[in-house]
Structures are given as structure tokens and as C-alpha cells.
Amino acid sequence: MRLTHGGAVWLMVVVTLMWGTAGVVTRHLTQAHSFEITFWRSLFTTLALLVILPLWRGRAVFSQLRSGGRELWISGVCWAVMFTAFMVALTMASTASVLVTMSLGPLLTALAARVFIGHRLPARTWAAIVVAGVGIGWMYGTQLMQGASGGVGGSLLGTLVALCVPIAGATNWTVVQHAHAKGHDIDLVPAVLIGAVLTALFTLPFALPFQASAHDLGLLAFLGVFQLAIPCVLSVLCAQVLKAPEVALLALLEVIFGIALAWIGAGEEPAASVLTGGALVIGALVFNELLALRGRRTTAADNALPGAH
């Protein structure tokens, strides 16, 4: 049964809420360290997808792993970078800093499309890139000054690690679009499975010796299944109904949910510099995507006029 537009919107809100649990759950781990956290989450994600995908797509989904071509595996590597960088960054920096940095994804993707594919960017997107750049610069600059004055330097390093997430995401999108232009569409669902497997294999040597308690393993299983595997599948269903600007706008709720949950559930109050910089970044993204959505609706209305082609 195909989702209605309203159903897809509400389902996407639920998806972002599930994504937003990563920070607060991570803060309640007691013994697992950074790479071990990443390993267990990816392992549980892999196990969940190995159950979900055959039920959803049939066993033929696994044949796509062999016939998907080079681009599918490049996409899988990009997912692996995103999965690893996100969890490692959360162990080094505040949830707010990581999520705000990740929200640069749509703008970095637009820049990648301009540089590598030749897509023309509208003035509104260039303006959003400038404003978001100011916000990120303020956030990073404040952390750099705190580190220079004897503060904790790990926060800045963690934020820099988090920057790998939108960079890998922009690379992923560029590869997908390039493959589409050549008539070869990439199914992102098997790519997510590849990413989870590669992440588990890569982080395993760094995760040893295992230190996670039974309590930690329960939380990490929750992250693997309910924070990553299930919402990734649901987001694919939503993307089949919603327009790209709508998905981008709704995805920003992850930042709000993530910061709020970490604040309420783990007492992690975001720094003023992060709130200020984050407001600029999120404001620029909302402005850009709202105008993009308005432009699409105007075009659709014009095309629906009598005599329009």
C-alpha cells in the first residue's frame, strides 16, 4: 500500500525522532569506547537488515550486491564513512555540535553537484551556503579559542570528525547522480547494508578488547535496530512520496530532536556558540528548502494551466 502525502510527512517525523535518539542513548553507555560503540551498532544494524530486507524486497535484494556495479560499492563505502564518523564524533563532542555539523549535508551536496556535475545553483542556495558558513565558522572558531585558552580540545576534533559525515553524504549523492545520468540507478537500501558490514569489519580491530557491559549491549542493539536500520528503511518509503525539499526540511527535525533529547535525557546543555551557529545553519537550510518547495509548486501550477506544455 502506497503512503499518502500526509502519512509520509508524519512517518518522516517519526523517522527523525528515531534518528535523534543516538546522542542521548550514547550518553548512557557505561563501559563501551568509541570504536567499540561503532562496531556493535553496525553489527546490530547488519543483523536487522538481513532480516528486514528479504521480508520487504524478497531474497532477490541480495543479488543486487553482486550485480550493482562499482557505484553501488562506492556508495556503500560512503555509508560506512558516515556511520563511523557519526558515532566516533558523538564520543568526542557534544550532540548539538555533531548534529549541527551534519546538517550541512544538503549545502555540501549542492556544492558537489555544481563542481562535479555542473548543476547551476540558484542565488538562494549560494546565500544559504554563505550564511551557513558563517554559522559553522562561529561554532568552530569559538571551540578553537576555547581549546587555545586551555579548554577541552576534543570537542573541536570531534566536530571536525563529524564534518566527514556531510562530506561523505555529498560524495554519495554525487556518485548516485552520476550513475543515474549513465542510465544505471543505484538502490540505496543494499548500499546501506554494505555500509553497515564494512563499518563493522573496519572497526572490529580497534574495538578489541571488548569492554561493553550487558547494559551497553542492550543500548547498542537499540541503536542498531531502532536508531539506524528501521528508520533508514522507512525514510526510503517516505522519499518515494515526498519531494526532495520536503525530505530535506523534515530531516532537519533530527537536529532539534537530538539536541532536545540529549538535553532532557542526559543533561547535556548545548553551548551558546553551538546554539547561535546552529540557528544560522538551520535558518539558512529552512529558507533555502522552503523557497525550493515554493518554486516547484509554482512550476507545477503553471504547467497545470490550460495550454501549458
C-alpha positions as CSV (number, residue, x, y, z in Angstrom):
1,M,0.0,0.0,0.0
2,R,1.4,3.4,-1.0
3,L,1.7,6.1,1.6
4,T,-0.4,9.2,1.3
5,H,1.4,12.5,1.4
6,G,0.2,13.3,4.9
7,G,1.1,9.8,6.1
8,A,4.6,10.2,4.6
9,V,5.1,13.5,6.4
10,W,4.2,12.0,9.8
11,L,6.2,8.9,9.2
12,M,9.2,11.1,8.3
13,V,8.7,12.9,11.6
14,V,8.9,9.6,13.4
15,V,12.0,8.7,11.4
16,T,13.8,11.8,12.5
17,L,12.8,11.2,16.2
18,M,14.3,7.7,15.9
19,W,17.5,9.1,14.3
20,G,17.6,11.7,17.1
21,T,18.0,9.1,19.9
22,A,21.6,8.5,19.1
23,G,23.1,11.2,21.3
24,V,21.0,10.5,24.4
25,V,21.4,6.7,24.2
26,T,25.2,7.1,23.7
27,R,25.5,9.2,26.9
28,H,24.1,6.4,28.9
29,L,26.7,3.8,27.9
30,T,29.0,2.9,30.8
31,Q,32.0,0.9,29.5
32,A,32.0,0.7,25.7
33,H,34.5,3.0,24.0
34,S,34.3,4.9,20.7
35,F,35.2,2.3,18.1
36,E,33.5,-0.5,20.1
37,I,30.3,1.6,20.1
38,T,30.5,1.9,16.3
39,F,31.2,-1.8,15.8
40,W,28.3,-3.0,17.9
41,R,25.8,-0.6,16.4
42,S,26.9,-1.6,12.9
43,L,26.8,-5.3,13.7
44,F,23.2,-5.0,15.1
45,T,22.3,-2.9,12.1
46,T,23.6,-5.6,9.7
47,L,21.7,-8.3,11.5
48,A,18.5,-6.3,11.5
49,L,18.8,-5.5,7.7
50,L,19.5,-9.2,7.0
51,V,16.0,-9.9,8.4
52,I,14.2,-6.8,7.2
53,L,15.4,-6.7,3.6
54,P,14.3,-10.2,2.5
55,L,10.9,-9.7,4.1
56,W,10.5,-6.3,2.3
57,R,12.2,-6.8,-1.0
58,G,12.5,-10.6,-1.3
59,R,15.7,-12.6,-1.5
60,A,16.5,-11.0,-4.8
61,V,17.7,-8.0,-2.9
62,F,21.0,-9.9,-2.2
63,S,21.6,-10.5,-5.9
64,Q,21.9,-6.7,-6.3
65,L,25.0,-6.8,-4.2
66,R,26.7,-8.8,-7.0
67,S,25.2,-7.0,-9.9
68,G,25.1,-3.5,-8.5
69,G,28.5,-2.5,-10.0
70,R,31.2,-0.2,-8.8
71,E,29.0,2.7,-8.0
72,L,26.9,0.6,-5.5
73,W,30.1,-0.3,-3.6
74,I,31.4,3.3,-3.6
75,S,28.0,4.3,-2.2
76,G,28.5,1.6,0.5
77,V,31.9,2.9,1.4
78,C,30.3,6.4,1.8
79,W,27.7,5.0,4.1
80,A,30.5,3.3,6.1
81,V,32.3,6.6,6.5
82,M,29.1,8.3,7.7
83,F,28.3,5.5,10.2
84,T,31.8,5.5,11.6
85,A,32.4,9.3,11.7
86,F,29.0,9.9,13.3
87,M,29.4,7.6,16.3
88,V,33.1,8.4,16.9
89,A,32.2,12.1,16.8
90,L,29.5,11.6,19.4
91,T,32.0,10.2,21.8
92,M,34.3,13.3,21.3
93,A,31.9,16.3,21.0
94,S,28.5,17.4,22.2
95,T,25.4,16.0,20.5
96,A,24.5,19.5,19.4
97,S,27.9,20.2,17.7
98,V,27.7,16.9,15.8
99,L,24.2,17.3,14.6
100,V,24.6,20.9,13.5
101,T,27.7,20.0,11.6
102,M,25.9,17.1,10.0
103,S,23.1,19.4,8.9
104,L,25.5,20.9,6.3
105,G,24.8,17.9,4.1
106,P,22.3,19.5,1.7
107,L,24.5,22.5,1.1
108,L,27.7,20.5,0.6
109,T,25.7,18.3,-1.8
110,A,24.6,21.3,-3.8
111,L,28.3,22.4,-4.0
112,A,29.4,19.0,-5.1
113,A,26.7,19.0,-7.8
114,R,28.0,22.3,-9.0
115,V,31.6,21.3,-9.1
116,F,31.4,17.7,-10.3
117,I,28.2,17.5,-12.3
118,G,27.8,21.1,-13.5
119,H,24.4,21.8,-11.8
120,R,23.6,25.5,-11.7
121,L,22.9,26.8,-8.2
122,P,20.2,29.4,-7.7
123,A,21.0,32.6,-5.8
124,R,19.1,31.4,-2.8
125,T,21.3,28.4,-2.4
126,W,24.5,30.5,-2.6
127,A,23.1,32.8,0.0
128,A,22.3,29.8,2.2
129,I,25.8,28.5,1.8
130,V,27.3,31.8,2.9
131,V,25.0,32.1,5.9
132,A,25.6,28.5,7.0
133,G,29.3,29.0,6.5
134,V,29.2,32.0,8.9
135,G,27.3,29.9,11.5
136,I,29.7,26.9,11.3
137,G,32.7,29.3,11.3
138,W,31.4,30.9,14.5
139,M,30.8,27.5,16.1
140,Y,34.2,26.1,15.1
141,G,36.0,29.4,15.9
142,T,34.6,29.5,19.4
143,Q,35.7,25.9,20.1
144,L,39.2,26.7,18.7
145,M,39.5,29.7,21.0
146,Q,38.4,27.6,24.0
147,G,41.0,25.0,23.1
148,A,43.7,27.6,22.8
149,S,42.8,29.0,26.2
150,G,43.2,25.7,27.9
151,G,39.7,24.3,27.3
152,V,38.9,20.8,26.1
153,G,40.3,20.3,22.5
154,G,38.4,17.1,22.0
155,S,35.2,19.0,21.2
156,L,36.8,20.7,18.2
157,L,38.4,17.4,17.0
158,G,35.0,15.7,17.4
159,T,33.3,18.4,15.4
160,L,35.9,18.0,12.7
161,V,35.3,14.2,12.6
162,A,31.5,15.0,12.3
163,L,32.3,17.0,9.2
164,C,33.2,13.8,7.5
165,V,29.5,12.8,7.6
166,P,28.1,15.5,5.3
167,I,31.3,15.3,3.1
168,A,30.7,11.6,2.6
169,G,27.0,12.2,2.1
170,A,27.7,14.7,-0.6
171,T,30.1,12.3,-2.3
172,N,27.5,9.6,-2.1
173,W,24.8,11.7,-3.7
174,T,27.2,12.8,-6.5
175,V,28.1,9.1,-7.3
176,V,24.4,8.2,-7.3
177,Q,23.5,11.1,-9.6
178,H,26.4,10.3,-11.9
179,A,25.3,6.7,-12.2
180,H,21.7,7.8,-12.9
181,A,23.0,10.0,-15.7
182,K,24.6,7.0,-17.3
183,G,21.3,5.0,-17.0
184,H,22.4,3.0,-14.0
185,D,20.3,3.6,-10.9
186,I,21.7,2.7,-7.5
187,D,19.4,1.1,-4.9
188,L,20.4,2.8,-1.7
189,V,18.9,0.1,0.5
190,P,21.6,-2.6,-0.4
191,A,24.2,0.2,-0.2
192,V,23.2,0.9,3.4
193,L,23.7,-2.9,4.2
194,I,27.1,-2.8,2.5
195,G,28.0,0.3,4.6
196,A,27.0,-1.4,7.9
197,V,29.0,-4.5,7.0
198,L,32.1,-2.5,6.0
199,T,31.8,-0.4,9.2
200,A,31.7,-3.5,11.4
201,L,34.7,-5.1,9.7
202,F,36.7,-1.9,9.8
203,T,36.1,-1.0,13.4
204,L,36.5,-4.6,14.8
205,P,40.3,-4.5,15.2
206,F,40.0,-1.1,17.0
207,A,37.1,-2.3,19.2
208,L,39.1,-5.1,20.8
209,P,39.3,-5.9,23.6
210,F,35.5,-5.6,24.1
211,Q,34.5,-3.8,27.2
212,A,30.8,-3.3,26.7
213,S,28.6,-4.5,29.6
214,A,25.3,-6.3,29.1
215,H,23.6,-2.9,29.7
216,D,25.7,-1.3,27.0
217,L,24.9,-4.1,24.5
218,G,21.2,-3.6,25.1
219,L,21.5,0.1,24.3
220,L,23.7,-0.6,21.3
221,A,21.2,-3.1,20.0
222,F,18.6,-0.4,20.3
223,L,20.8,2.0,18.3
224,G,21.5,-0.6,15.6
225,V,17.9,-1.7,15.1
226,F,15.7,1.3,16.0
227,Q,18.0,4.3,15.5
228,L,19.5,3.1,12.2
229,A,18.1,0.0,10.4
230,I,14.4,0.6,10.7
231,P,14.4,4.4,10.2
232,C,16.7,4.0,7.1
233,V,14.1,1.7,5.5
234,L,11.2,3.9,6.5
235,S,13.0,7.0,5.1
236,V,13.2,5.2,1.7
237,L,9.5,4.7,1.7
238,C,8.9,8.4,2.6
239,A,11.2,9.5,-0.2
240,Q,9.0,7.7,-2.7
241,V,6.2,10.0,-1.9
242,L,7.7,13.3,-0.7
243,K,9.6,15.8,-2.8
244,A,13.3,16.3,-2.2
245,P,12.9,19.8,-0.4
246,E,10.2,18.3,1.8
247,V,12.5,15.4,2.8
248,A,15.4,17.8,3.4
249,L,13.2,20.1,5.6
250,L,11.8,17.3,7.7
251,A,15.2,15.7,8.1
252,L,16.3,18.9,10.0
253,L,14.0,17.8,12.8
254,E,16.7,15.3,13.7
255,V,18.8,18.2,14.9
256,I,16.1,19.6,17.1
257,F,15.0,16.2,18.4
258,G,18.6,15.1,19.0
259,I,19.6,18.2,20.9
260,A,16.4,18.2,23.0
261,L,16.6,14.5,23.9
262,A,20.3,14.8,24.9
263,W,19.4,17.9,27.0
264,I,16.4,16.4,28.7
265,G,17.5,12.8,28.9
266,A,21.2,13.2,29.7
267,G,21.5,16.8,31.0
268,E,23.7,17.8,28.0
269,E,23.0,21.5,27.7
270,P,24.3,22.9,24.4
271,A,26.8,25.7,24.4
272,A,25.7,29.2,23.5
273,S,28.1,29.2,20.5
274,V,26.5,26.0,19.2
275,L,23.0,27.4,19.5
276,T,24.0,30.6,17.8
277,G,25.8,28.9,15.0
278,G,23.2,26.2,14.7
279,A,20.4,28.8,14.4
280,L,22.2,30.3,11.4
281,V,22.8,27.0,9.8
282,I,19.3,25.6,10.3
283,G,17.7,29.0,9.3
284,A,19.7,29.1,6.1
285,L,18.7,25.5,5.3
286,V,15.0,26.1,6.1
287,F,15.0,29.3,4.0
288,N,16.6,27.5,1.0
289,E,14.4,24.4,1.1
290,L,11.2,26.4,1.6
291,L,12.0,28.5,-1.5
292,A,12.8,25.4,-3.4
293,L,9.5,23.8,-2.5
294,R,7.6,27.0,-3.4
295,G,9.3,27.1,-6.7
296,R,8.4,23.6,-7.5
297,R,4.7,24.2,-6.6
298,T,4.6,27.3,-8.7
299,T,6.1,25.4,-11.7
300,A,3.5,22.6,-11.2
301,A,0.7,25.1,-11.0
302,D,1.9,26.8,-14.2
303,N,2.1,23.5,-16.0
304,A,-1.4,22.7,-15.0
305,L,-2.9,25.8,-16.7
306,P,-4.8,25.3,-19.9
307,G,-2.5,25.3,-22.9
308,A,0.6,24.7,-20.8
309,H,3.1,22.1,-22.0
